[in-house]
């Protein structure tokens, strides 16, 4: 059985969950079918993203993978301290440092007991990921200063994360990939990194308010008529515009958002699967599980037991 440790507890894949984890933590997992799409996206530049997250003041954070991980893992420490071990060799990590762990190698990492780290992390793959590992297999320091652009760099991560939270429309994925590549480039090429200049006004459209309305009503069983009525559009016209812009029918997109939120409940709570199903408007837990498997690529129980972070 694949044993590992996480949050400071030794366990197996059927591990008990720690309710709430680290206060303020965020995790997003990219389903396998979407990762395959990312590989073919012209903006991927060799990067395939598997998951990403943010752990603030991660007290007792500790992960051990005795069989390694199929992905490269980037950890960027912005506060506090931590450490990692690869091949039995331990390396200390300080504030304002980042490093990359290689795939398929036994490793351990964790937060310092007295000054636990705050980290941004990525699980990713591809030729560009290997190049990044070659540059950052040991901690790389980014000292704060007038030209360090640290806040702008973290905003790139936030932009990537928020676009992925909005669903897997082509525009969201493409922009998230551009932000991800810029984020990684800002780590690799510190001297060349320059402040992003945002120009132009945001053009309003029905897609953003439609998605916002969906996200505000994930516990309900919205119909196409409900969403179109909210936007003062006919159902057929709204559906045509939405599918043209996102590549998905509105209700399919709504279900994807439900499953994305369900993933977060599976990650961050001890709620039973049937309770999570009900929380997202599914009276039939078996139907919820079928929909979850369709969108995420694995069953809810398989997802819950998958090591992340």
C-alpha positions in Angstrom: 0.0 0.0 0.0 1.2 3.5 -0.8 2.0 5.1 2.6 2.7 8.7 3.0 2.5 11.4 5.7 0.7 14.7 5.4 0.0 17.5 8.0 2.4 15.8 10.4 0.5 12.4 10.6 1.7 9.1 9.4 -1.1 7.3 7.5 -2.2 5.5 4.4 -4.4 6.6 1.6 -7.6 6.2 3.6 -6.2 8.8 6.0 -8.4 10.7 8.4 -8.8 14.3 7.2 -8.0 17.3 9.3 -11.0 19.6 9.2 -10.1 23.0 7.6 -6.4 22.1 7.1 -4.5 25.4 7.3 -6.7 28.4 7.7 -6.9 30.2 4.4 -5.4 27.4 2.4 -6.5 27.0 -1.3 -6.1 23.9 -3.5 -7.2 23.3 -7.1 -6.9 20.0 -9.0 -6.9 19.8 -12.8 -8.8 16.7 -14.1 -6.8 14.3 -16.3 -8.9 15.1 -19.4 -8.3 18.8 -18.9 -4.6 18.2 -18.5 -4.5 16.4 -21.8 -6.2 19.4 -23.3 -3.6 21.7 -21.7 -0.8 19.7 -23.4 -2.3 20.6 -26.8 -2.9 24.3 -25.9 -0.7 26.6 -27.9 0.1 28.6 -24.7 1.3 25.7 -22.6 4.9 26.0 -23.7 5.7 22.5 -22.5 4.0 22.9 -19.1 1.2 20.5 -18.0 -0.3 21.6 -14.7 -1.7 18.9 -12.4 -2.6 20.9 -9.2 -1.7 24.1 -7.4 -2.2 25.6 -4.0 -1.4 28.1 -1.3 -0.7 27.1 2.4 -0.4 30.0 4.8 1.5 29.5 8.0 1.4 25.8 7.5 1.9 24.6 11.0 2.9 20.9 11.1 2.9 20.6 7.3 4.8 17.5 6.4 4.6 15.3 3.3 6.5 12.0 2.6 6.1 10.1 -0.7 7.9 6.8 -0.5 7.3 6.0 -4.1 7.9 9.6 -5.3 5.5 11.6 -7.4 5.0 11.5 -11.2 5.1 15.3 -11.4 7.7 17.9 -10.7 6.8 19.9 -7.5 7.6 23.6 -7.2 7.5 25.1 -3.7 7.9 28.9 -3.2 8.3 29.9 0.4 7.3 33.6 1.0 7.4 33.5 4.8 8.8 31.3 7.5 11.1 28.4 7.0 11.0 24.7 6.0 13.1 21.9 4.6 13.1 19.1 2.0 14.9 15.8 1.6 15.7 14.0 -1.7 17.9 10.9 -1.7 18.4 11.1 2.0 20.0 14.6 1.8 18.3 17.3 3.8 18.2 21.0 2.6 16.9 23.9 4.7 14.6 26.4 3.0 14.4 30.0 4.1 11.9 32.8 3.5 11.9 34.2 -0.1 13.3 30.9 -1.5 11.9 28.4 -4.0 12.9 25.0 -5.2 11.8 22.2 -7.5 11.6 18.5 -6.6 12.1 15.9 -9.4 9.5 13.3 -10.3 9.6 9.6 -9.4 12.1 10.0 -6.5 11.5 9.4 -2.8 11.2 12.7 -1.0 10.0 14.4 2.1 9.4 18.0 3.0 7.8 20.1 5.7 7.5 23.3 7.6 9.8 24.4 10.4 8.4 23.7 13.8 9.0 27.2 15.2 8.5 29.3 12.1 6.2 27.4 9.7 6.4 28.4 6.1 3.8 30.0 3.9 4.1 28.4 0.5 2.7 28.6 -3.0 3.1 25.2 -4.7 2.6 23.6 -8.1 2.6 20.0 -9.4 3.5 20.2 -13.1 5.2 18.4 -15.9 6.7 18.7 -19.4 10.0 19.7 -21.0 9.9 23.2 -19.5 9.4 21.7 -16.1 12.6 19.8 -16.4 14.5 22.9 -17.4 13.1 24.7 -14.3 14.2 21.8 -12.1 17.7 22.0 -13.5 17.8 25.6 -12.5 16.2 25.2 -9.1 17.0 21.7 -7.7 18.6 23.7 -4.8 16.8 26.7 -3.2 17.0 29.9 -5.2 16.7 33.2 -3.2 14.6 36.1 -4.3 15.5 39.0 -2.0 12.9 41.7 -1.5 13.9 45.1 -2.9 12.8 48.0 -5.0 12.9 45.9 -8.2 12.0 42.5 -6.8 8.4 42.7 -8.0 7.3 40.1 -5.4 3.8 41.3 -5.1 3.3 41.4 -8.9 4.7 37.9 -9.1 2.3 36.6 -6.6 -0.5 38.4 -8.4 0.4 36.3 -11.5 -0.2 33.1 -9.4 -3.5 34.6 -8.1 -4.6 35.4 -11.7 -3.8 31.9 -12.8 -5.6 30.4 -9.8 -8.7 32.5 -10.1 -9.1 31.8 -13.8 -8.9 28.1 -13.2 -11.5 28.5 -10.4 -13.8 30.0 -13.1 -13.8 26.7 -15.0 -12.1 25.1 -17.9 -13.2 27.3 -20.8 -10.6 27.8 -23.5 -10.1 31.5 -22.5 -9.7 30.6 -18.8 -7.2 27.8 -19.5 -5.2 29.9 -22.0 -4.9 32.9 -19.8 -4.1 30.8 -16.8 -1.3 29.1 -18.8 0.1 32.5 -19.9 0.1 33.6 -16.2 1.7 30.4 -15.2 4.5 30.8 -17.8 5.0 34.4 -16.7 5.1 33.3 -13.1 7.7 30.6 -13.8 9.7 33.0 -16.0 9.8 35.6 -13.2 11.4 33.0 -11.0 13.9 31.8 -13.5 15.0 35.1 -15.1 15.1 37.5 -12.1 17.1 40.2 -13.9 14.8 40.2 -16.9 11.6 40.2 -15.0 9.7 43.4 -15.4 6.5 44.8 -14.1 3.4 43.9 -16.0 1.6 46.8 -17.5 -2.1 46.3 -17.6 -3.8 48.5 -20.2 -7.2 48.7 -21.7 -10.6 48.7 -20.0 -12.4 45.5 -19.2 -15.2 44.8 -21.7 -18.3 43.6 -20.1 -19.9 40.4 -21.5 -22.5 37.9 -20.4 -20.0 35.1 -19.7 -18.5 36.5 -16.5 -21.9 37.4 -14.8 -23.3 34.1 -15.9 -20.4 32.2 -14.3 -20.7 34.4 -11.2 -24.4 33.6 -11.0 -23.6 29.8 -11.3 -20.9 30.0 -8.6 -23.3 31.8 -6.3 -25.9 29.0 -6.7 -23.9 25.8 -6.7 -26.2 24.3 -4.1 -29.2 24.7 -6.4 -30.3 22.8 -9.6 -30.3 25.8 -12.0 -31.9 25.3 -15.4 -30.9 26.9 -18.6 -34.0 29.1 -18.3 -32.9 30.2 -14.8 -29.5 31.4 -16.0 -30.8 33.0 -19.2 -33.6 34.8 -17.3 -31.1 36.2 -14.9 -29.2 37.8 -17.8 -32.3 38.9 -19.7 -31.5 36.7 -22.6 -33.5 34.0 -24.4 -32.3 30.5 -23.5 -31.4 29.6 -27.1 -29.4 32.9 -27.7 -27.7 32.7 -24.3 -26.7 29.1 -24.8 -25.3 29.8 -28.3 -23.1 32.7 -27.0 -22.0 30.8 -23.9 -21.0 27.7 -25.8 -19.2 29.7 -28.5 -17.1 31.5 -25.9 -16.4 28.7 -23.5 -16.7 25.5 -25.6 -19.3 24.1 -23.1 -23.1 24.1 -22.9 -24.1 26.2 -19.9 -25.4 23.4 -17.7 -22.4 21.2 -18.4 -20.2 24.2 -17.3 -22.4 24.6 -14.2 -21.9 20.9 -13.3 -18.1 21.3 -13.7 -18.2 24.2 -11.3 -20.2 22.1 -8.8 -17.5 19.3 -9.1 -14.7 21.8 -8.7 -16.3 23.0 -5.4 -17.0 19.4 -4.4 -13.2 18.7 -4.8 -12.5 21.4 -2.3 -14.9 20.0 0.2 -13.4 16.5 -0.2 -9.9 18.1 0.3 -10.7 20.3 3.3 -13.5 18.6 5.3 -14.6 15.3 6.8 -18.1 15.5 5.3 -19.4 12.2 3.9 -19.8 12.0 0.1 -23.6 11.9 0.3 -23.5 15.1 2.4 -21.3 16.8 -0.2 -23.7 15.6 -2.9 -26.6 17.1 -1.1 -24.7 20.3 -0.5 -24.4 20.7 -4.3 -28.0 19.9 -5.1 -27.8 16.1 -5.7 -30.4 14.1 -3.9 -29.0 10.9 -5.4 -25.4 10.3 -4.2 -24.8 7.6 -6.8 -25.8 10.1 -9.6 -23.5 12.7 -8.0 -20.6 10.1 -8.0 -21.2 9.3 -11.7 -21.2 13.0 -12.6 -18.0 13.6 -10.4 -16.3 10.7 -12.2 -17.2 12.0 -15.6 -15.8 15.5 -14.9 -12.9 14.8 -12.6 -11.8 11.4 -14.0 -12.0 9.5 -10.8 -14.6 8.7 -8.1 -15.1 11.0 -5.1 -13.5 8.4 -2.8 -10.5 8.0 -5.1 -10.1 11.7 -5.3 -10.3 12.1 -1.5 -7.6 9.5 -0.9 -5.2 11.0 -3.5 -2.2 12.8 -2.0 -2.1 16.5 -2.9 0.2 19.3 -1.9 
